Amino acid sequence: MSHAFPTTTQGVSKLELTLLAQEFLATEAKLLDERRFWEWYALLDDAIVYHIPLRQARLEFKDEFPTGAYRILDHKKHIETRIKRIDSGAAWAETPPSRTLRMVGSLLVETTEHSDILVAESALMLYRQRGHDDKGDLIAARRRDQLRLTANGLRLLRRDALIAEAVLTTPNLGVFI
């Protein structure tokens, strides 16, 4: 028996929404870890905003993210260009390609004023190793995602990823957070 995917949060329990978001984020992590970037790209909403703000060490948390400063601010066309560069072999930051393992947890889901959008907050631990490096990198981030419910499943509409480090210890952000 086939069930239609909900296109609105109305009438869907918080538990069901949490399970939908959990499955989406786990699938996304697997696709990225397996370097199946075009399959991941298909999960992006056409209006995607992929945002990693710049973080500074400050006394007050609210002051750690200067307005208008970011490490990455991409839209769908930018992400497509990044994937094409990876495929071309000309993405020097990813030569040799990173091997990654993403662990997503601490998931909290809430509805919004838009019946087709939910917010999923999660913690991400991303392990990354390249070539024959003795030691890999750990990138820790807190993510706030807006997920759009469509007849074809959830689509990532917006990602704000707050990297825990103010000074990155990883050589670059050539991987998707």
C-alpha positions as CSV (number, residue, x, y, z in Angstrom):
1,M,0.0,0.0,0.0
2,S,1.4,3.4,-1.0
3,H,0.9,6.5,1.1
4,A,1.0,10.0,-0.3
5,F,3.7,12.2,1.3
6,P,2.2,15.0,3.4
7,T,2.5,18.4,1.7
8,T,1.4,20.3,4.8
9,T,2.1,20.0,8.5
10,Q,-1.6,20.3,9.4
11,G,-2.9,17.1,10.8
12,V,0.5,15.5,11.0
13,S,1.8,14.8,14.5
14,K,5.0,16.2,15.8
15,L,6.3,12.6,16.2
16,E,5.6,11.9,12.5
17,L,7.2,15.2,11.4
18,T,10.3,14.3,13.6
19,L,10.5,10.9,11.9
20,L,10.3,12.4,8.5
21,A,13.0,15.0,9.3
22,Q,15.2,12.3,10.9
23,E,14.9,10.0,7.8
24,F,15.6,13.0,5.5
25,L,18.8,14.0,7.4
26,A,20.0,10.5,7.7
27,T,19.5,9.9,3.9
28,E,21.3,13.2,3.2
29,A,24.3,12.3,5.4
30,K,24.6,8.9,3.6
31,L,24.4,10.4,0.1
32,L,27.1,13.0,1.0
33,D,29.3,10.4,2.7
34,E,29.0,8.2,-0.4
35,R,29.8,11.2,-2.7
36,R,26.5,10.8,-4.4
37,F,26.3,14.6,-4.8
38,W,23.8,14.7,-7.7
39,E,21.3,12.6,-5.7
40,W,21.8,14.9,-2.8
41,Y,21.3,17.9,-5.1
42,A,17.9,16.5,-6.1
43,L,16.9,16.9,-2.4
44,L,17.5,20.7,-2.6
45,D,14.6,23.1,-3.1
46,D,15.0,25.4,-6.0
47,A,15.0,28.4,-3.5
48,I,17.8,26.8,-1.3
49,V,19.9,29.1,0.8
50,Y,23.0,27.3,2.1
51,H,24.6,29.6,4.8
52,I,27.6,29.1,7.0
53,P,28.1,32.4,8.9
54,L,31.5,33.6,10.1
55,R,32.0,33.0,13.8
56,Q,34.2,35.1,16.1
57,A,35.3,34.5,19.6
58,R,33.3,37.0,21.8
59,L,32.1,37.2,25.4
60,E,28.4,37.2,24.4
61,F,27.0,34.4,22.2
62,K,24.8,36.9,20.4
63,D,27.9,38.8,19.3
64,E,29.7,35.8,17.8
65,F,28.1,36.1,14.3
66,P,28.8,39.5,12.7
67,T,25.9,40.6,10.4
68,G,26.6,40.0,6.7
69,A,29.8,38.0,7.4
70,Y,29.9,34.4,6.2
71,R,32.2,31.5,5.2
72,I,29.7,30.3,2.6
73,L,26.5,31.7,1.2
74,D,25.3,29.6,-1.7
75,H,22.1,29.2,-3.7
76,K,21.2,26.3,-5.9
77,K,23.2,27.5,-8.9
78,H,26.4,27.9,-6.7
79,I,25.9,24.4,-5.3
80,E,25.5,23.0,-8.8
81,T,28.8,24.7,-9.8
82,R,30.6,23.3,-6.8
83,I,29.4,19.8,-7.7
84,K,30.5,20.2,-11.3
85,R,33.9,21.3,-10.1
86,I,34.2,18.2,-7.9
87,D,33.2,16.0,-10.9
88,S,35.8,17.8,-13.1
89,G,38.8,17.0,-10.9
90,A,39.6,20.7,-10.8
91,A,38.4,21.2,-7.2
92,W,41.9,21.4,-5.6
93,A,40.5,21.6,-2.1
94,E,39.1,18.1,-2.7
95,T,42.1,16.5,-4.4
96,P,42.4,13.8,-3.2
97,P,38.7,13.5,-2.3
98,S,37.7,13.6,1.3
99,R,36.4,10.5,3.0
100,T,33.6,11.6,5.4
101,L,31.4,10.2,8.0
102,R,28.5,12.4,9.2
103,M,26.7,11.8,12.5
104,V,23.5,13.8,12.9
105,G,21.7,14.0,16.3
106,S,20.0,16.1,18.9
107,L,17.1,16.6,16.5
108,L,14.4,19.1,17.4
109,V,11.5,19.7,15.0
110,E,9.0,22.6,15.0
111,T,6.3,23.8,12.7
112,T,6.3,27.3,11.2
113,E,3.7,29.8,10.1
114,H,4.0,28.3,6.6
115,S,2.0,25.0,6.6
116,D,4.5,23.4,4.1
117,I,7.7,24.3,6.0
118,L,9.1,22.8,9.1
119,V,12.3,23.6,11.0
120,A,14.7,20.9,12.0
121,E,17.5,21.8,14.3
122,S,20.3,19.2,14.7
123,A,23.9,18.7,15.8
124,L,26.4,17.5,13.2
125,M,29.8,15.8,13.8
126,L,31.6,15.4,10.5
127,Y,34.7,13.3,10.4
128,R,36.9,14.0,7.3
129,Q,40.1,12.4,6.1
130,R,42.0,12.9,2.8
131,G,44.6,10.8,1.1
132,H,46.8,9.0,3.5
133,D,46.7,11.7,6.3
134,D,47.6,10.2,9.6
135,K,44.8,12.1,11.3
136,G,41.4,13.2,10.1
137,D,39.5,16.4,11.0
138,L,36.4,16.8,13.1
139,I,34.0,19.6,12.2
140,A,31.2,20.1,14.7
141,A,28.2,22.3,13.8
142,R,24.8,23.1,15.0
143,R,22.4,23.3,12.0
144,R,19.0,24.9,11.6
145,D,17.3,23.6,8.5
146,Q,14.1,24.7,6.9
147,L,12.5,21.7,5.1
148,R,9.7,22.1,2.6
149,L,7.1,19.3,2.4
150,T,6.3,18.4,-1.2
151,A,4.4,15.6,-2.9
152,N,7.9,14.1,-3.7
153,G,9.1,14.2,-0.1
154,L,11.1,16.8,1.9
155,R,13.3,19.3,0.2
156,L,16.0,21.4,1.9
157,L,15.0,25.0,1.6
158,R,17.5,26.7,3.9
159,R,20.5,25.6,6.0
160,D,22.2,27.7,8.6
161,A,25.2,25.8,9.9
162,L,27.0,27.3,12.9
163,I,30.4,25.7,13.1
164,A,31.6,25.4,16.7
165,E,35.1,26.6,16.0
166,A,35.9,30.3,15.5
167,V,39.2,29.4,13.9
168,L,38.9,26.4,11.6
169,T,41.4,23.6,12.2
170,T,40.3,21.9,9.0
171,P,42.2,23.0,5.9
172,N,39.1,24.1,4.0
173,L,35.3,23.8,3.7
174,G,35.3,21.8,0.5
175,V,32.8,19.4,1.9
176,F,29.1,20.1,2.4
177,I,28.2,20.6,6.1
